[in-house]
Structures are given as structure tokens and as C-alpha cells.
Amino acid sequence: MAHDDVDEDGIIIDYEDNDVNGMIQAVMRENPEAARKFLVHTPAIMAKKAESRGTKRKNALNDDGPSKPKGKGKKKTLDDSDVDELPPSITYYIFIPKLIPVTSSKRCRSKVVEEDKFIQRGPFTIPMVAPYSELLHAIAAALPCPSENILETQILWKPKKPKNAEKMEDKAPSARQILLYMPAPAKPLEETLSWDTDNVPPPAFDFSELVPVGASDSVQQQKIAFNKATKDHREELEETYPIGNHPSFPQLRVFKQPKAGFLFELNNSRMGVWSAGMGAGTADVTTLPDSRFFDAAQRIKIVPVTPATPAPVPALALAPPPAPAVAPPQPSTSLTDVLLATLLTQNGGGGGGVLGALFPHLNLPAPAAPPPLIPQSRTAPPSPVKQHSVTLEIFCTNYGIDETQYTLLKDVGFLPGDQTDSALSEDLRSAGFTLFGWKRIHNANLRFKTDLAAGRFN
């Protein structure tokens, strides 16, 4: 039951029985400052108040009153009824795996690039709302093959990895992209006749692309490309150095080095290296390229021919020698002489000479003479470096010593095979040699001594 009360100031408060909310609101109207201290600020209340404030501000901005300035309004967008939006589309990429190459051993296996594992077809774009039959027709046109030859149950789709990878190029950059992985289409059992194209066969899938390119095929292709690129330079070398150009080798094509006089057989490998150097601009018809095929160790080694031994002159037939005279009969030896000789032999080891003097008719062997004493040589051992005629110019040419080092070696009077030290002395430093330059010269001199001992500079 509602009833009225009168407070001290004479204000009438209307509330019903047990109407607590009415009483609180009446007190808040009377003392707003005191009631604000007890106001509860919950997130829901604050969000609701913020929403109401935004609504009031928006209504104030949209008001066309003359006293209020009009704020910058949001650009209005056209309704869906005014513009016909295109339906979303999907761009498809087809990947067909190639056959796995067969290798004979693990050494022949090389890492296959990801692009070489698949045959790519497409892309093609169709609307997202297109039926499944339209997708099959698009796949058949991209392969190309008849739709019934597509192995539908083995088609898989995969996302591009990683997820943040760039999109693949296509004609619709805003379209969604899907990668389809599927096997090659089935081969038709019999060729179908295309009656509507005047017996022109329809485009078919190229199954030869599934066969991987082997290592031998790749090497053969590289050889063919190399021979084609160096054909002109090779023909120029063949004209300059024909077969039989050296009298000592009538069946070979030979090049003679002008400085060192070394002879090199221009076989197929050396002709290829030389023609490649001419193509690169590092060699010409008379200048060899910098290659191990034209190293001093690869030259033609001429074996010195030993003079033939003259046939022996037949000896003249001589008269037979006269028959030896019959020796006079030896005196007989008694038993006493034999016993005496035996005793002398057993008692002393060197009694052969005495017995021979006492009993000359026994024919005892003469005592063996002692071996002659061989006098020991007091001369020093021979030098390890043999006598040679290799000049400093030939030494620098064969062991890669440049012109600057050649001039410095010539100034200090160095000859190939001289005793050198690995450390750079002050005299050599003052002469102009550097640390690493002298180490190269020292190592080249050691190699020269080894080659000279092996007979490479005959």
C-alpha cells in the first residue's frame, strides 16, 4: 500500500511498501553530492554510459541546426542493390609427380630440386560456387586429357608451406589459391575419333615429361653444348696444328712451347681446354691457357736412343796348339812319407807350403793369398743436384714465377737448384723480395730438385 511521508523540509516522498528503490532515488534527488560518493562504477555500467554518450554525440553532429557546426561525416557506401559484386573465385595449381630416377649406386644419387619433382599445370580460376563438374572440366583442359581419364579419387590438395610464403603468380591476385597434387591421367585404351574436328586429334597429355633426366643425359647434353660453343676455335687450332706437324711424331698433332721447348700432344682434351680458353679470351692460337693439361709434367718425354752395339768381328781360324809334353814319371811315395805329411797337416794349419817343399811330388795346393786391402775413399759424397742446363727463364716458366720475381732472381744471381732457405733474410728483403713471394720461390726450387732427380729435365 502506498502512502506519503513529509520530511523536515516539507518535501513529500511517495513510495510503496518495501519500495527500496523508490526510497533510494528520493534520497539521491535530495542529496546528489552525497549520493555520488556511493555510486558503484562497474564495467557494464561504464560501457553503457559510454555507448549513450556516443549516441548523443552522433545525434548532435547529425543535427542540422544553424548554431552547431556540421562535423566531417563518414563516406556513405553504396548499397548492395546498386553494385553487383563478383562472386569469390579460386585459383588452382596442378602438380603431377615425376618418376623416381633409377641410380646404380649411392654415389650417383644427387639432391633433386623441388621444382624437378613435379610437372606443373595451370593455373586456372573458377568461381567458388561452381559445381564439381566444372572443376573436372577445367582440370581436363589444363592437363590436357579427357575428363574420364582423371583419377579423381587420388586428387589431394595441400596448402603452400610455409604459411607466410608469397602467393604464386596468377591473373587474379585477389583470388584464393589451392595446390592440387594428383597422379598423371590414365592412358586411353584406344584412341577416340574426333568427328567434329575433321579427324584432327584432340590435345593429349605428354607422358614423356614424366621421365626424369638422368645424369648421363645431362652430361651428354653439356658435351654437345660445349662442342657447339667451341667449334670455330677448335677448327682454327686444327688448321694451325695439323696432324704430323712434327717430324718425330708423324701421327700426332703436336704443339712446341717457344720458351722451354716442351712438346705437348694436342689430343681431344687439350684441344677442348685450349678452345675454351680462346672463347674466354685467356688464350689465342699461339698462347696456351693456364691449365694443368699444359703443365711441364704433361709434356711428351723423349727417351734418349742408345747407339747400337757393333757386331763382333769373327776371329780367324788358328792352327791347333801343340800337344803338351808328357810329364816324367813321379817318384813313388812311401807309407812313411804319407804318415809324416798327415801329422804335419794336423798339427799346424799352414803346413801346406812346407809339405810342398819337402814332398814336391805330392801335388799339394798352394796356400791361398790373403784378399787385397781396398783403400777407403776420403772424398765427399756427390751433390744431390745433378748438372743441368735449365736456365732461370725456363725455371720461372715451368713453376709459375712471375716477371717481377724473375727480375729480382736475376739481379741476385740465382740459378735453379741453388741452396735456399725458407726464411727471408735481410739481404733478400733489401733486394726487393717479399715474405710470401720468397716462400713460393723456395718451394718451387725444392720441386725443381725433385723433378731433376726424377729425370724430367733430361
ZAMARGU-4260 file (C-alpha; in steps of 0.2 Angstrom, whole numbers, plus 5000, padded with zeros to 4 digits):
<rodrens>
0) 5000/5000/5000 | 5007/5017/4995 | 5007/5031/5007 | 5015/5048/5008 | 5028/5055/5021
5) 5033/5073/5024 | 5051/5076/5028 | 5059/5090/5038 | 5059/5102/5023 | 5041/5099/5019
10) 5045/5088/5003 | 5033/5074/5001 | 5040/5057/4997 | 5029/5044/4988 | 5034/5026/4990
15) 5025/5010/4991 | 5028/4997/5005 | 5045/4990/5004 | 5049/5000/4989 | 5068/5002/4992
20) 5072/5008/4975 | 5060/5022/4977 | 5067/5027/4993 | 5085/5027/4987 | 5080/5038/4972
25) 5071/5050/4983 | 5087/5052/4994 | 5098/5054/4978 | 5087/5068/4972 | 5088/5077/4989
30) 5107/5075/4991 | 5115/5072/4974 | 5133/5076/4980 | 5132/5064/4995 | 5124/5050/4984
35) 5138/5052/4971 | 5151/5045/4984 | 5142/5029/4985 | 5139/5026/4966 | 5145/5009/4960
40) 5156/5010/4944 | 5155/4993/4936 | 5162/4989/4919 | 5144/4986/4912 | 5138/5002/4919
45) 5153/5012/4912 | 5151/5003/4895 | 5133/5008/4894 | 5136/5026/4899 | 5150/5027/4885
50) 5138/5020/4872 | 5125/5033/4877 | 5137/5047/4876 | 5142/5041/4859 | 5124/5040/4853
55) 5121/5058/4860 | 5137/5065/4851 | 5132/5057/4835 | 5115/5064/4836 | 5122/5081/4839
60) 5133/5080/4824 | 5119/5075/4813 | 5108/5089/4819 | 5105/5102/4805 | 5104/5117/4817
65) 5111/5133/4811 | 5121/5136/4828 | 5130/5119/4828 | 5144/5116/4815 | 5142/5101/4805
70) 5156/5088/4808 | 5165/5078/4795 | 5153/5064/4791 | 5158/5046/4786 | 5158/5042/4767
75) 5142/5034/4763 | 5144/5017/4754 | 5133/5011/4740 | 5120/4998/4744 | 5122/4980/4738
80) 5107/4983/4726 | 5117/4997/4717 | 5133/4987/4713 | 5133/4969/4708 | 5148/4961/4717
85) 5158/4947/4708 | 5157/4930/4717 | 5173/4925/4725 | 5184/4914/4715 | 5198/4901/4717
90) 5214/4899/4708 | 5220/4881/4706 | 5238/4875/4703 | 5241/4856/4697 | 5256/4847/4702
95) 5260/4829/4694 | 5275/4820/4702 | 5288/4813/4690 | 5295/4796/4690 | 5309/4792/4703
100) 5326/4791/4693 | 5335/4774/4695 | 5353/4775/4700 | 5366/4762/4701 | 5374/4767/4717
105) 5373/4779/4731 | 5387/4790/4724 | 5376/4793/4709 | 5362/4800/4719 | 5361/4819/4719
110) 5349/4830/4728 | 5334/4833/4717 | 5327/4851/4717 | 5309/4853/4722 | 5304/4860/4705
115) 5311/4845/4696 | 5300/4833/4706 | 5284/4839/4699 | 5276/4844/4682 | 5266/4860/4684
120) 5250/4863/4675 | 5238/4878/4676 | 5234/4890/4684 | 5216/4892/4681 | 5202/4901/4690
125) 5184/4897/4693 | 5171/4904/4704 | 5169/4897/4721 | 5151/4892/4719 | 5155/4882/4703
130) 5149/4864/4703 | 5161/4850/4704 | 5159/4845/4686 | 5166/4862/4681 | 5181/4859/4691
135) 5184/4842/4682 | 5182/4850/4665 | 5195/4864/4670 | 5207/4851/4676 | 5205/4841/4660
140) 5208/4857/4649 | 5224/4861/4659 | 5232/4844/4658 | 5225/4841/4644 | 5216/4824/4644
145) 5198/4818/4643 | 5188/4820/4659 | 5186/4802/4661 | 5204/4798/4662 | 5207/4809/4678
150) 5210/4799/4693 | 5198/4808/4704 | 5200/4798/4720 | 5219/4801/4721 | 5217/4820/4720
155) 5224/4829/4735 | 5225/4847/4740 | 5239/4854/4751 | 5242/4872/4757 | 5258/4881/4752
160) 5272/4879/4765 | 5276/4889/4775 | 5260/4898/4778 | 5268/4916/4776 | 5275/4911/4759
165) 5272/4923/4745 | 5257/4919/4733 | 5260/4911/4717 | 5258/4922/4701 | 5241/4921/4693
170) 5230/4933/4684 | 5218/4935/4699 | 5229/4941/4714 | 5213/4943/4725 | 5208/4925/4722
175) 5211/4911/4734 | 5224/4899/4729 | 5224/4880/4731 | 5238/4867/4726 | 5231/4851/4719
180) 5243/4836/4719 | 5237/4822/4708 | 5245/4807/4698 | 5246/4808/4679 | 5230/4804/4670
185) 5227/4786/4664 | 5232/4782/4646 | 5217/4779/4635 | 5214/4761/4630 | 5210/4766/4612
190) 5211/4782/4603 | 5194/4791/4601 | 5190/4798/4585 | 5186/4817/4585 | 5172/4818/4572
195) 5168/4836/4575 | 5186/4842/4571 | 5189/4834/4554 | 5199/4820/4561 | 5211/4832/4570
200) 5217/4823/4586 | 5212/4832/4602 | 5227/4838/4613 | 5233/4824/4624 | 5244/4823/4639
205) 5263/4822/4636 | 5269/4807/4646 | 5287/4809/4641 | 5288/4824/4653 | 5286/4811/4667
210) 5303/4803/4663 | 5317/4811/4674 | 5333/4817/4665 | 5347/4806/4671 | 5365/4811/4675
215) 5372/4803/4659 | 5359/4813/4648 | 5364/4829/4657 | 5382/4826/4654 | 5379/4821/4636
220) 5369/4837/4633 | 5383/4848/4641 | 5396/4840/4630 | 5385/4844/4615 | 5383/4862/4620
225) 5402/4863/4624 | 5407/4857/4607 | 5395/4868/4598 | 5401/4883/4608 | 5420/4880/4604
230) 5418/4873/4586 | 5425/4888/4577 | 5441/4889/4589 | 5444/4871/4588 | 5444/4872/4569
235) 5456/4886/4569 | 5468/4876/4580 | 5466/4861/4569 | 5471/4871/4554 | 5486/4879/4563
240) 5492/4862/4570 | 5488/4848/4558 | 5492/4830/4561 | 5510/4826/4558 | 5517/4844/4560
245) 5532/4837/4570 | 5544/4826/4561 | 5547/4815/4576 | 5528/4811/4578 | 5520/4809/4561
250) 5504/4803/4568 | 5501/4816/4581 | 5496/4834/4582 | 5510/4842/4592 | 5512/4860/4599
255) 5530/4866/4604 | 5532/4878/4618 | 5543/4893/4612 | 5552/4897/4628 | 5555/4880/4636
260) 5554/4869/4620 | 5542/4857/4628 | 5531/4847/4616 | 5513/4843/4620 | 5501/4832/4611
265) 5485/4841/4606 | 5473/4827/4610 | 5454/4829/4612 | 5455/4835/4630 | 5469/4848/4627
270) 5460/4854/4611 | 5444/4857/4621 | 5454/4866/4635 | 5463/4877/4623 | 5447/4881/4613
275) 5438/4885/4629 | 5452/4897/4634 | 5451/4905/4617 | 5432/4908/4619 | 5435/4915/4637
280) 5449/4927/4630 | 5463/4920/4641 | 5472/4912/4626 | 5475/4913/4607 | 5482/4902/4594
285) 5500/4904/4599 | 5497/4906/4618 | 5492/4892/4629 | 5479/4893/4643 | 5483/4892/4661
290) 5479/4874/4664 | 5486/4858/4672 | 5484/4850/4655 | 5499/4860/4649 | 5510/4858/4664
295) 5528/4853/4662 | 5524/4835/4669 | 5511/4833/4655 | 5524/4836/4641 | 5530/4822/4629
300) 5545/4814/4636 | 5558/4809/4623 | 5568/4794/4628 | 5586/4795/4623 | 5591/4782/4610
305) 5606/4772/4614 | 5618/4769/4600 | 5618/4751/4593 | 5632/4739/4598 | 5643/4734/4583
310) 5643/4716/4579 | 5659/4707/4584 | 5672/4703/4571 | 5674/4684/4568 | 5690/4678/4574
315) 5702/4670/4561 | 5705/4651/4562 | 5722/4647/4570 | 5731/4631/4570 | 5728/4619/4584
320) 5740/4621/4599 | 5754/4608/4600 | 5750/4593/4612 | 5758/4595/4629 | 5774/4586/4633
325) 5772/4570/4643 | 5777/4574/4661 | 5791/4562/4668 | 5785/4549/4680 | 5784/4555/4698
330) 5794/4546/4711 | 5784/4534/4722 | 5779/4539/4739 | 5782/4528/4753 | 5770/4525/4768
335) 5782/4534/4779 | 5780/4550/4769 | 5761/4549/4769 | 5761/4547/4788 | 5773/4562/4790
340) 5763/4573/4779 | 5747/4569/4789 | 5755/4573/4805 | 5761/4589/4799 | 5744/4594/4792
345) 5735/4590/4808 | 5747/4599/4820 | 5749/4615/4810 | 5736/4624/4799 | 5748/4631/4787
350) 5759/4617/4783 | 5754/4616/4765 | 5769/4626/4760 | 5782/4616/4770 | 5775/4599/4763
355) 5775/4606/4746 | 5794/4610/4748 | 5798/4593/4756 | 5787/4582/4745 | 5785/4591/4728
360) 5778/4575/4721 | 5763/4576/4732 | 5755/4590/4721 | 5748/4599/4736 | 5738/4615/4733
365) 5747/4631/4735 | 5742/4642/4750 | 5728/4655/4746 | 5734/4673/4746 | 5725/4685/4758
370) 5712/4697/4749 | 5720/4713/4744 | 5715/4728/4755 | 5703/4741/4747 | 5708/4758/4751
375) 5694/4769/4758 | 5689/4784/4748 | 5691/4801/4758 | 5681/4811/4745 | 5664/4819/4750
380) 5648/4811/4744 | 5642/4818/4727 | 5630/4833/4727 | 5611/4829/4726 | 5609/4842/4712
385) 5614/4835/4696 | 5622/4845/4682 | 5609/4853/4671 | 5606/4866/4658 | 5590/4873/4664
390) 5590/4892/4663 | 5582/4904/4675 | 5569/4908/4662 | 5564/4890/4659 | 5563/4888/4678
395) 5551/4903/4681 | 5540/4897/4666 | 5538/4880/4672 | 5535/4884/4691 | 5524/4900/4689
400) 5536/4913/4694 | 5531/4930/4688 | 5541/4943/4679 | 5544/4953/4694 | 5551/4939/4704
405) 5561/4933/4689 | 5570/4951/4688 | 5574/4950/4706 | 5581/4932/4705 | 5592/4938/4690
410) 5598/4953/4700 | 5604/4942/4715 | 5612/4929/4703 | 5600/4914/4707 | 5602/4898/4697
415) 5589/4884/4698 | 5595/4871/4711 | 5605/4883/4722 | 5604/4881/4741 | 5589/4891/4748
420) 5582/4894/4765 | 5564/4896/4769 | 5566/4911/4780 | 5568/4928/4771 | 5584/4936/4776
425) 5588/4954/4777 | 5598/4954/4761 | 5584/4947/4751 | 5572/4959/4759 | 5583/4973/4755
430) 5584/4966/4737 | 5565/4968/4735 | 5558/4951/4739 | 5543/4949/4750 | 5539/4935/4763
435) 5526/4925/4753 | 5535/4928/4737 | 5551/4921/4743 | 5542/4906/4750 | 5534/4902/4733
440) 5552/4903/4725 | 5559/4892/4739 | 5545/4879/4736 | 5547/4880/4718 | 5566/4877/4720
445) 5563/4861/4730 | 5551/4854/4717 | 5564/4858/4704 | 5577/4847/4713 | 5564/4833/4714
450) 5560/4834/4696 | 5578/4835/4691 | 5582/4819/4701 | 5567/4810/4693 | 5574/4814/4676
455) 5561/4827/4670 | 5574/4839/4663 | 5585/4827/4653
</rodrens>
